[in-house]
Amino acid sequence: MITVITPTYNGISKGLNRSINSVLQIDTVQEYIIIVDGSNDSSYELCKELKKRDKRIKLILNNTNMGWTYSVSKAIDQISNKWITIHNDDDWLLPTFNNLLNFTSRNNLDLCYSKYAIGDDQKKKIELFINPAWPKRTKNVLNREFYNLLLYDCYIGRCIIKTDKFSNLFKRSRIKAIEKKFGTNFTAFDFECFLHMANNNDKFGFLNEVTSVWTKRKEQQTGHEYVYSGKSAAENCFLFNLYFNP
């Protein structure tokens, strides 16, 4: 029913082993594609050993670091299920992920997302997180809730998406065309995916449950450097002009 995709770059220190095993515990995951993106740690060796134990794993090796977006695009031709989810190498899936998948399937959603918790490896602590984007109940995402989703939570890593939608949006040729328009390296493909699907009147949904844990780290793109360097504003302005009449 679902394919999980994990791009990883030097994931050992970020908890790659825990991340992969959290996916393998989910029985409804039928296919797991892991892309080792030019890592110089022992990520590839770890993945090869896990592949021997679980036949659901498909392994892709990039000889050089291609980045998250291009790595994800390499998985498109290998997907064999109706839905996909992108699972980062420091996140954990919880058993409640099955509820998210069932809700998505039952309502035939094009994209569905849910709540998540925040894990801190240094403090050995997991905390519940309340995001202003989250509706108070399970529902299809409409009006103000969708606006808040784009503003606060446009992260594709916690979503289930129909494979045909995903495959069209993450083709390598399309990625290159967007970067050419932007003029340099572009990172906000999460936001671009949501905007494109909304513009296409695709069906969004929200499940009011915690289904994953996001690991807090200083190096993440969502931190101060991405915001205060102006990269976030530049990418958002570019997408506004791409999708809306100024």
C-alpha positions in Angstrom: 0.0 0.0 0.0 2.8 2.4 0.8 6.5 3.0 -0.1 8.8 4.8 2.3 11.7 6.8 0.9 14.7 7.8 3.0 17.5 10.0 1.6 20.5 10.0 4.0 23.8 11.8 4.1 26.2 10.8 6.9 23.2 9.6 8.9 25.0 7.3 11.4 25.5 10.2 13.9 21.9 11.4 13.4 20.4 8.1 14.4 20.0 6.4 11.0 19.8 2.9 12.5 16.9 3.9 14.8 15.2 5.7 11.9 15.3 2.7 9.6 14.2 0.2 12.2 11.2 2.5 13.1 10.1 2.1 9.5 10.6 -1.7 9.4 8.4 -2.2 12.5 5.4 -0.9 10.4 3.8 -3.9 8.8 1.8 -1.9 6.3 5.1 -0.6 4.7 5.5 -2.8 1.7 8.6 -1.2 0.2 11.4 0.9 1.7 13.8 2.8 -0.7 17.0 4.2 1.0 19.2 6.5 -1.0 22.7 6.8 0.5 23.8 10.2 -0.8 27.6 10.2 -1.2 28.1 9.6 2.6 31.6 9.2 4.0 30.5 7.4 7.1 29.4 3.7 7.4 25.8 4.4 6.3 26.0 2.3 3.2 27.4 -0.7 5.1 24.7 -0.4 7.7 22.0 -0.3 5.0 23.5 -3.3 3.2 23.3 -5.4 6.5 19.7 -4.3 7.1 18.8 -5.2 3.5 19.9 -8.8 4.1 17.5 -9.1 7.0 14.5 -7.4 5.4 13.6 -7.9 1.7 11.4 -4.7 1.6 14.6 -2.6 1.5 15.8 -1.3 -1.9 19.2 0.5 -1.7 20.5 3.3 -4.0 24.0 4.6 -3.7 25.1 8.0 -5.0 28.8 8.2 -5.5 28.8 11.9 -4.9 26.5 14.0 -2.7 23.5 15.1 -4.9 21.4 16.7 -2.1 18.0 15.8 -0.7 15.8 16.7 -3.7 17.8 15.0 -6.4 18.3 11.9 -4.3 14.5 11.7 -3.7 13.9 12.0 -7.5 16.1 8.9 -8.1 13.6 6.7 -6.3 10.7 7.6 -8.6 11.2 4.7 -11.1 11.3 2.1 -8.3 8.1 3.0 -6.5 5.4 0.2 -6.8 2.7 1.4 -4.4 -0.2 3.9 -4.5 1.1 6.2 -1.8 4.6 7.3 -0.6 6.0 9.0 2.4 9.5 10.6 2.7 11.1 9.7 6.0 14.2 11.6 7.0 17.2 9.9 8.4 16.8 11.4 11.9 13.0 11.0 12.2 11.2 8.1 13.8 7.9 6.5 12.7 5.6 5.5 15.5 3.1 2.5 15.3 0.3 5.1 15.0 1.6 5.7 11.5 -0.7 2.9 10.5 -3.7 5.1 11.5 -2.4 7.9 9.2 -2.2 5.4 6.4 -5.6 4.0 7.0 -7.2 7.4 7.2 -5.5 8.4 3.9 -6.6 5.3 2.2 -10.2 5.4 3.5 -10.7 8.9 2.3 -8.7 8.5 -0.9 -6.6 11.6 -0.1 -4.0 13.0 -2.4 -2.0 14.3 0.6 -2.4 13.7 4.3 -0.4 14.9 7.3 -0.5 14.5 11.1 1.0 15.7 14.4 4.5 14.9 15.5 6.6 15.0 18.6 10.1 16.5 19.1 12.9 14.3 20.3 16.1 15.6 22.0 18.9 13.0 21.9 21.2 15.0 24.3 18.5 15.4 26.9 17.1 11.9 26.2 13.6 13.4 26.1 10.6 13.5 23.8 8.2 16.4 24.1 4.7 16.8 22.5 4.6 19.8 20.2 1.6 22.0 19.4 1.9 23.7 16.0 -0.5 26.6 15.2 -1.0 25.0 11.8 -2.8 21.9 13.2 -6.6 21.8 13.2 -8.2 20.7 16.5 -9.8 17.6 15.0 -9.3 15.2 12.1 -10.7 16.6 8.9 -10.1 17.6 5.4 -7.9 20.7 5.4 -9.8 23.7 4.1 -9.6 27.5 4.3 -7.7 28.9 7.3 -6.2 25.5 8.2 -4.6 25.2 4.8 -3.2 28.7 5.0 -1.7 27.8 8.4 -0.3 24.6 7.0 1.6 26.5 4.3 2.8 29.1 6.8 3.9 26.9 9.7 4.2 23.3 8.6 5.2 23.0 4.9 7.4 19.9 5.5 6.9 17.0 3.1 8.6 14.6 5.4 5.6 14.0 7.6 3.1 13.6 4.7 1.6 10.7 2.8 1.2 11.6 -0.9 -0.2 9.7 -3.8 2.6 8.3 -5.9 1.4 9.7 -9.2 1.3 13.2 -7.8 4.7 12.8 -6.2 6.3 11.4 -9.3 5.2 14.2 -11.5 6.4 16.9 -9.0 9.8 15.4 -8.3 11.0 14.5 -11.8 14.6 15.5 -12.2 13.8 17.6 -15.3 11.2 19.5 -13.4 13.5 20.2 -10.5 16.2 21.5 -12.8 13.6 23.8 -14.6 12.6 25.3 -11.2 16.2 25.9 -10.2 16.9 27.5 -13.5 14.0 29.9 -13.0 15.1 30.7 -9.5 18.7 31.2 -10.6 20.5 29.2 -8.0 20.1 26.2 -5.7 16.5 25.9 -4.6 15.4 24.1 -1.4 11.7 24.8 -0.8 10.3 21.9 -2.8 8.0 21.0 0.1 6.3 24.4 -0.2 6.2 24.2 -4.0 4.7 20.7 -3.9 1.9 21.9 -1.6 1.2 25.0 -3.7 1.1 23.0 -6.9 -1.3 20.4 -5.4 -3.6 23.1 -3.9 -3.6 24.9 -7.2 -4.7 21.6 -8.8 -7.6 21.2 -6.3 -6.1 18.0 -4.9 -7.6 16.6 -1.7 -5.7 17.3 1.5 -6.4 15.8 5.0 -5.2 16.0 8.6 -5.2 13.2 11.2 -5.3 14.5 14.8 -2.7 12.1 16.2 1.1 12.0 16.8 2.5 9.5 14.3 6.3 10.4 14.2 9.1 12.0 16.2 11.2 14.8 14.7 14.8 14.9 16.2 15.9 18.4 17.1 19.4 19.3 15.7 21.2 22.6 15.3 22.2 21.9 11.6 18.6 21.8 10.3 17.5 24.0 7.4 14.6 25.3 9.4 17.0 27.0 11.8 18.3 30.5 12.0 20.6 30.3 9.1 17.9 29.5 6.6 15.6 32.2 7.9 18.0 35.0 8.7 20.2 34.6 5.6 17.2 35.7 3.6 17.0 32.3 1.7 13.6 31.5 3.1 12.2 34.9 2.1 13.7 34.7 -1.4 12.3 31.2 -2.0 8.8 32.1 -0.7 8.7 35.3 -2.9 9.8 33.3 -5.9 7.0 30.8 -5.3 4.4 33.6 -4.7 5.3 35.0 -8.1 5.3 31.6 -9.7 1.8 30.7 -8.5 -0.1 33.9 -8.0 -0.8 37.0 -10.1 1.0 39.8 -8.2 
